[in-house]
Amino acid sequence: MAGIDRDSGTASWSVQAEIRQPNRGCDESGKAIMKRKSERKRLIVLVILFLVVLVACVAMKVWIWRESHPAVSMTVDLTRDMVLEFKGADGSGTAEIIKNPVTVTGPHESDELDWWLDNLDYEIQPDAGLSNGDTVTVSVQYDEPLAAHLGMDVQSSKKTFTVEHLVDDKTIQTGKNAQDMNVEVIDGIEVPIAWGLDVEAKLEYVQGQKKALLEAVPDDEETQDDPAKTIEWLKGTGSEKVPEMVFSNYGSALEHGLSGSEEFRIETQSIDGRLRYKVVIKD
């Protein structure tokens, strides 16, 4: 029986081996299929992650672009109301910005905008050695990246001016005026010698008087040419009454009238062939 058992066992083993062989092949095939499925899943996950990262990068770039290129929310005019003043003598005058209220249109309340406005820089070319009729250009430099960040539409960063009102001091005459005062006549304006003004102060005084003359006299050729014509009543800024007086230049007459407390006007008269200016006090 032992032999039978061995033979039987051998036979049995052979049969079992033959029977189990196909199962081992199935296991290997299943493992290959599972491996391929796993790799496919891994690939799908990687693709999904790649797409997520790609979408995130695009979104980030869009956000950064929008932050650096916001929609225009305000309009800023840098030179519309700029006022430039010219000082000194014709041929050696200077230019200076005396005010520039920047115009901002749109919602504009922010500390960043205040800082931006406070840090504007100005360049005047040329700014010295000026003569009446010269052209001067003012350029405004500003923080461009911050302007873009705030959504500004910046306009008029340059403005051109024509030089005017410089004093012609090439010919200075001396003599006595209608009030028997010793004066220097500079560019048609009398400067009392007794005041002891230096050259710069004289030029400043003459320039101020000429400006007052231009601003106070009506822009009407008929009124200016006819001595019988008068201008409107003006109000003095002083605290005491002043007498009526005649002056040889308009600036002095205007200064006299403004120093009083009453209403006055200035009449032009021709005396000895010369134009005179009378301060008339209103009754």
C-alpha positions as CSV (number, residue, x, y, z in Angstrom):
1,M,0.0,0.0,0.0
2,A,2.9,2.1,0.6
3,G,3.9,1.8,-3.0
4,I,0.5,2.3,-4.0
5,D,0.3,5.2,-1.7
6,R,3.5,6.6,-3.3
7,D,2.3,5.9,-6.7
8,S,-1.0,7.3,-5.9
9,G,0.5,10.2,-4.2
10,T,2.7,10.8,-7.2
11,A,-0.1,10.5,-9.5
12,S,-2.2,12.6,-7.3
13,W,0.6,15.3,-7.2
14,S,0.9,15.3,-10.9
15,V,-2.8,15.8,-11.3
16,Q,-2.8,18.5,-8.8
17,A,0.1,20.2,-10.4
18,E,-1.6,20.1,-13.7
19,I,-4.8,21.4,-12.2
20,R,-3.1,24.3,-10.3
21,Q,-1.0,25.5,-13.2
22,P,-3.9,27.3,-15.0
23,N,-4.8,29.2,-11.7
24,R,-1.2,30.6,-11.4
25,G,-1.5,32.0,-14.9
26,C,-4.8,33.6,-14.0
27,D,-3.3,35.2,-10.9
28,E,-0.5,36.7,-12.9
29,S,-2.9,38.0,-15.5
30,G,-5.1,39.6,-12.8
31,K,-2.1,41.2,-11.3
32,A,-1.1,42.7,-14.6
33,I,-4.7,44.0,-15.1
34,M,-4.7,45.5,-11.6
35,K,-1.3,47.1,-12.2
36,R,-2.5,48.7,-15.5
37,K,-5.6,50.0,-13.8
38,S,-3.5,51.4,-10.9
39,E,-1.2,53.1,-13.4
40,R,-4.2,54.5,-15.3
41,K,-5.7,55.9,-12.1
42,R,-2.3,57.4,-11.2
43,L,-2.1,59.0,-14.6
44,I,-5.6,60.4,-14.3
45,V,-4.8,61.8,-10.9
46,L,-1.6,63.4,-12.3
47,V,-3.6,64.9,-15.2
48,I,-6.2,66.3,-12.8
49,L,-3.5,67.8,-10.5
50,F,-1.8,69.3,-13.6
51,L,-5.1,70.9,-14.7
52,V,-5.7,72.2,-11.2
53,V,-2.3,73.7,-11.0
54,L,-2.7,75.2,-14.5
55,V,-6.0,76.7,-13.7
56,A,-4.6,78.2,-10.5
57,C,-1.6,79.7,-12.3
58,V,-3.9,81.3,-14.9
59,A,-6.1,82.6,-12.2
60,M,-3.1,84.0,-10.4
61,K,-1.8,85.7,-13.5
62,V,-5.3,87.2,-14.2
63,W,-5.5,88.5,-10.6
64,I,-2.0,90.0,-10.8
65,W,-2.8,91.7,-14.1
66,R,-6.0,93.1,-12.8
67,E,-4.2,94.4,-9.7
68,S,-1.6,96.1,-11.8
69,H,-4.1,97.3,-14.5
70,P,-7.2,98.4,-12.7
71,A,-10.1,100.0,-14.5
72,V,-9.7,103.7,-14.8
73,S,-11.6,105.2,-11.8
74,M,-10.4,108.9,-11.9
75,T,-9.2,111.5,-14.2
76,V,-6.3,113.8,-13.1
77,D,-5.4,117.0,-14.9
78,L,-2.0,118.1,-13.7
79,T,-1.7,121.6,-15.3
80,R,-5.2,122.9,-16.0
81,D,-5.2,125.5,-13.2
82,M,-1.5,126.0,-12.9
83,V,-0.4,129.7,-12.5
84,L,3.1,130.7,-13.4
85,E,4.6,134.0,-12.4
86,F,7.4,135.9,-14.1
87,K,9.6,138.2,-12.1
88,G,12.4,140.7,-12.8
89,A,13.6,142.6,-15.8
90,D,13.1,141.9,-19.4
91,G,16.0,139.9,-20.6
92,S,16.9,138.5,-17.1
93,G,13.5,137.4,-15.8
94,T,12.7,134.3,-13.8
95,A,9.7,131.9,-13.7
96,E,8.1,130.5,-10.7
97,I,5.0,128.3,-10.0
98,I,2.9,130.1,-7.5
99,K,0.0,127.7,-7.4
100,N,-1.2,124.5,-9.0
101,P,-4.5,123.1,-7.7
102,V,-4.6,119.7,-9.4
103,T,-8.0,118.8,-10.7
104,V,-9.2,115.2,-9.8
105,T,-12.4,113.9,-11.3
106,G,-14.0,110.7,-9.8
107,P,-13.8,108.9,-6.5
108,H,-10.4,109.9,-5.1
109,E,-10.3,109.8,-1.3
110,S,-7.3,107.8,-0.3
111,D,-4.0,108.2,1.6
112,E,-2.2,106.8,-1.5
113,L,-3.6,109.5,-3.7
114,D,-2.7,112.2,-1.1
115,W,0.8,110.9,-1.1
116,W,0.9,110.9,-4.9
117,L,-0.2,114.5,-5.1
118,D,2.2,115.6,-2.4
119,N,5.1,114.1,-4.3
120,L,4.6,115.7,-7.7
121,D,7.8,117.2,-9.1
122,Y,8.0,120.2,-11.5
123,E,10.5,121.2,-14.1
124,I,10.5,124.7,-15.8
125,Q,12.5,125.1,-19.0
126,P,13.9,127.6,-19.2
127,D,13.4,129.2,-15.8
128,A,15.9,132.1,-16.0
129,G,17.3,134.7,-18.4
130,L,13.8,135.3,-19.7
131,S,12.5,138.0,-22.0
132,N,8.9,139.1,-22.7
133,G,7.5,136.9,-25.5
134,D,9.7,133.8,-24.7
135,T,8.1,130.4,-24.4
136,V,8.4,128.4,-21.1
137,T,7.4,124.8,-20.7
138,V,6.4,123.3,-17.4
139,S,6.6,119.5,-17.0
140,V,5.1,117.5,-14.1
141,Q,6.8,114.3,-13.1
142,Y,4.8,111.8,-11.1
143,D,4.8,108.2,-9.8
144,E,3.6,106.3,-12.9
145,P,3.3,102.8,-11.3
146,L,1.2,104.2,-8.4
147,A,-0.9,106.1,-10.9
148,A,-1.6,102.9,-12.8
149,H,-2.3,101.1,-9.5
150,L,-4.9,103.7,-8.5
151,G,-6.6,103.6,-11.9
152,M,-5.7,107.2,-12.9
153,D,-6.1,108.7,-16.4
154,V,-3.4,111.3,-16.1
155,Q,-3.8,114.2,-18.5
156,S,-1.9,117.4,-19.3
157,S,1.5,116.7,-17.7
158,K,3.0,119.5,-19.7
159,K,1.9,123.1,-20.2
160,T,3.4,126.0,-22.2
161,F,3.4,129.6,-21.1
162,T,4.3,132.9,-22.8
163,V,6.5,135.2,-20.8
164,E,4.9,138.5,-20.0
165,H,4.9,141.4,-17.5
166,L,8.7,141.6,-17.1
167,V,9.9,145.2,-16.5
168,D,11.7,147.1,-19.2
169,D,14.5,148.7,-17.1
170,K,16.7,149.7,-20.0
171,T,15.7,153.3,-19.8
172,I,15.2,154.9,-16.4
173,Q,14.2,158.6,-16.2
174,T,14.4,160.8,-13.1
175,G,12.5,163.9,-12.3
176,K,9.6,165.3,-10.3
177,N,6.0,164.1,-10.6
178,A,2.7,166.0,-10.3
179,Q,3.1,165.9,-6.5
180,D,6.5,167.5,-6.7
181,M,8.2,164.3,-5.6
182,N,11.5,163.1,-6.8
183,V,10.9,159.9,-8.7
184,E,12.4,157.4,-11.1
185,V,10.2,156.4,-14.0
186,I,10.8,152.7,-14.8
187,D,8.7,151.2,-17.6
188,G,6.2,154.0,-17.2
189,I,5.8,153.6,-13.5
190,E,7.0,156.2,-11.0
191,V,9.1,155.0,-8.0
192,P,9.7,157.7,-5.3
193,I,13.4,158.0,-4.7
194,A,12.7,158.8,-1.0
195,W,11.6,155.2,-0.5
196,G,15.2,154.0,-1.0
197,L,14.3,150.7,-2.7
198,D,17.0,148.4,-4.0
199,V,16.9,147.2,-7.6
200,E,15.0,144.1,-6.9
201,A,12.4,145.9,-4.8
202,K,12.0,148.5,-7.5
203,L,11.3,145.9,-10.2
204,E,8.9,144.1,-7.9
205,Y,7.0,147.4,-7.2
206,V,6.9,148.4,-10.9
207,Q,5.7,144.9,-11.9
208,G,3.0,145.0,-9.2
209,Q,1.8,148.4,-10.4
210,K,1.7,147.4,-14.0
211,K,-0.4,144.3,-13.1
212,A,-2.8,146.4,-11.1
213,L,-3.2,148.7,-14.0
214,L,-4.0,145.9,-16.4
215,E,-6.5,144.3,-14.0
216,A,-8.3,147.5,-13.0
217,V,-8.6,149.3,-16.3
218,P,-11.5,148.0,-18.4
219,D,-10.6,146.2,-21.6
220,D,-12.3,148.8,-23.8
221,E,-10.3,150.9,-26.3
222,E,-12.9,153.7,-26.3
223,T,-12.8,154.0,-22.5
224,Q,-9.0,154.0,-22.5
225,D,-8.6,156.5,-25.3
226,D,-11.2,159.1,-24.2
227,P,-10.0,161.1,-21.1
228,A,-13.7,161.9,-20.3
229,K,-14.5,158.2,-19.8
230,T,-14.2,156.7,-16.3
231,I,-14.2,153.3,-14.8
232,E,-16.6,151.8,-12.2
233,W,-16.5,152.7,-8.5
234,L,-14.0,150.8,-6.4
235,K,-14.0,150.2,-2.7
236,G,-11.0,151.3,-0.6
237,T,-9.5,148.8,1.9
238,G,-8.2,151.3,4.4
239,S,-9.7,152.6,7.6
240,E,-9.5,156.4,7.1
241,K,-10.6,158.8,4.5
242,V,-8.2,160.0,1.8
243,P,-8.3,163.3,-0.2
244,E,-8.9,163.5,-3.9
245,M,-5.5,163.7,-5.7
246,V,-4.1,163.7,-9.2
247,F,-1.3,161.4,-10.1
248,S,0.9,161.0,-13.2
249,N,0.5,157.2,-13.3
250,Y,-2.4,154.9,-12.8
251,G,-0.7,152.6,-10.3
252,S,-0.1,155.4,-7.8
253,A,-3.6,156.6,-8.2
254,L,-5.0,153.2,-7.6
255,E,-2.8,152.6,-4.6
256,H,-4.0,156.0,-3.1
257,G,-7.6,155.1,-3.6
258,L,-7.3,151.6,-2.1
259,S,-5.6,153.0,1.0
260,G,-8.8,154.9,1.9
261,S,-12.1,153.7,3.4
262,E,-14.5,155.2,0.8
263,E,-15.6,154.2,-2.7
264,F,-13.6,155.9,-5.4
265,R,-12.9,155.9,-9.1
266,I,-10.1,157.0,-11.2
267,E,-10.7,159.6,-14.0
268,T,-8.2,160.3,-16.7
269,Q,-7.4,163.9,-17.5
270,S,-5.1,165.7,-19.9
271,I,-3.0,168.3,-18.2
272,D,-0.4,170.2,-20.2
273,G,-0.6,167.6,-22.9
274,R,0.1,164.8,-20.5
275,L,-2.2,162.1,-19.2
276,R,-3.0,162.3,-15.5
277,Y,-5.1,160.2,-13.2
278,K,-7.4,161.7,-10.7
279,V,-8.8,159.9,-7.6
280,V,-12.4,160.9,-7.2
281,I,-14.1,160.1,-3.9
282,K,-17.7,159.1,-4.0
283,D,-20.0,161.5,-2.0
